[in-house]
Amino acid sequence: MFSHFLKGLTNCFKVPELRQKIFFTLGILAVYRLGCFIPTPGINGVALNEFFQKMSSANGGGNVVGIMDMFSGGALGKMTVLSLGVMPYISSSIIMQLLTAVIPSLEKISKEGQAGYKKINQYTRYGTVILAMIQSFFIALWLESPSTFGGMQIVSDPGWGFRFTTVMTLTAGTIFLMWLGERIQEKGVGNGTSLIITAGILSRAPTAYHYLTLLLDPKSGAGQLQPIAIVFMVFFLIAVIIGVTLISQGQRRIPVQYARRAGAAASTAVGQGTFIPLKVDTAGIIAIIFAQSIILFPATISSFMPHSGLQQFASWIQRGHMTYYIIYATLIIFFCYFYTAIVFNPTDVAENLKKHGGFVPGIRPGKETADYLDYVLTRITMVGSLFICVIAVMPDSIMASFKVPYLVASFFGGTGVLITVGVMLDTMKQIESHLQMHHYEGFMKSGHLRGRNTASAWGSR
């Protein structure tokens, strides 16, 4: 199987068009990584780096800023021009998806074909700029507060001039990344926005490896991890990757039969041939991002505005407290069901089946079919949401069990693993489609890869 994968990887460079797309994508990602080292004007980079080094040594990046830094590829810790990453764009895309489902006028626009998509995409861009400006303004206030950094003066000349410069710089950085993602979408391979996030997450691997070597070295003063623990962690990592892959690819296929010959429209209505594929993990990444955004909001605001009076409230839902995990799991389950209800409407699917002469064997067309689809979807979504809950809290379990920093533990679960595995599956699926189109073998000897459809999740086409 591994040899077949290597053969598929070799075939990628035999197709000139695909080879050009791959090199173009890698070039764009290289530009992104270079941008993560361009500093924001007016900031004492040495003092800021010293602060983050102390914070990382204490908890390995397990606080709010450390988690945000992981998704920015380390750019936030250096306070570079790309500190916000593409998270404002992703948040805007998800918000626009939700608004499109609940606001009739936006839903009407979204059904206008390519013209409607362009309008929705433009609204998403406007929302990205607004969110980036708000976030960068709070970051500027946070940087100006010496009490946040133990009395160190991070900003050389605080005031409205610095705030304006920071807002414009960080917002421009987000817009630039959004543009890079669109270039990958047009001329490269894979979903550009998702690949940028994945590249940022994987860029933290060397730092995580450094922490791990310190824990293994008894002379470092931090040596507390036994070699046998590494063996267990490696097996655990493999199990997590396999589990995430299986859940991401998992489907409940509802058989469909037609009383008459099904045309192209009927095939579109049921999704695929003679069955309706219901995904076990429809929401996945979206649910975790929304849950994290809500549960980390008080802690984020209190860290940016230490005198806002939110610190006491934020302390009630800090990582490590049972209240935090209960609220976190509840939010994940809620958003799994909420997002699934938005992207899949059993009533519409049942009506389309009835219109084209299709039916589920043993189930009457119309309302009974809709009720049956809702019954099945409700139960498989519960399985998917519980799995997502386990993955979400897994880094904290790894921290407690093996006494490792959060940055190391985050590679064994959490949003980073879900995003990385999902994006890799989606990218490999696209590459495999190119190979098969040119009559080359793909990555698998039998069967085909199914991506997580990250393009629709981030609002891209």
HELIX and SHEET records of a PDB file:
HELIX    1   1 PHE A    2  ASN A   11  1                                  10    
HELIX    2   2 PRO A   16  GLY A   35  1                                  20    
HELIX    3   3 GLY A   45  ASN A   59  1                                  15    
HELIX    4   4 VAL A   64  PHE A   71  1                                   8    
HELIX    5   5 ALA A   75  LYS A   78  1                                   4    
HELIX    6   6 MET A   87  VAL A  102  1                                  16    
HELIX    7   7 PRO A  104  SER A  110  1                                   7    
HELIX    8   8 GLN A  114  GLU A  144  1                                  31    
HELIX    9   9 PRO A  146  PHE A  149  5                                   4    
HELIX   10  10 TRP A  160  LYS A  187  1                                  28    
HELIX   11  11 GLY A  192  LEU A  202  1                                  11    
HELIX   12  12 ALA A  205  LEU A  216  1                                  12    
HELIX   13  13 PRO A  218  SER A  220  5                                   3    
HELIX   14  14 PRO A  227  GLN A  249  1                                  23    
HELIX   15  15 ALA A  264  VAL A  270  1                                   7    
HELIX   16  16 ILE A  285  PHE A  304  1                                  20    
HELIX   17  17 GLN A  311  SER A  315  1                                   5    
HELIX   18  18 MET A  322  VAL A  343  1                                  22    
HELIX   19  19 PRO A  346  LYS A  355  1                                  10    
HELIX   20  20 LYS A  367  PHE A  402  1                                  36    
HELIX   21  21 TYR A  406  ALA A  409  1                                   4    
HELIX   22  22 SER A  410  PHE A  412  5                                   3    
HELIX   23  23 THR A  415  MET A  437  1                                  23    
HELIX   24  24 THR A  454  ALA A  457  1                                   4    
SHEET    1   A 2 GLN A 251  PRO A 255  0                                        
SHEET    2   A 2 PHE A 275  LYS A 279 -1                                        
SHEET    1   B 2 GLN A 257  TYR A 258  0                                        
SHEET    2   B 2 GLY A 358  PHE A 359 -1                                        
END                                                                             
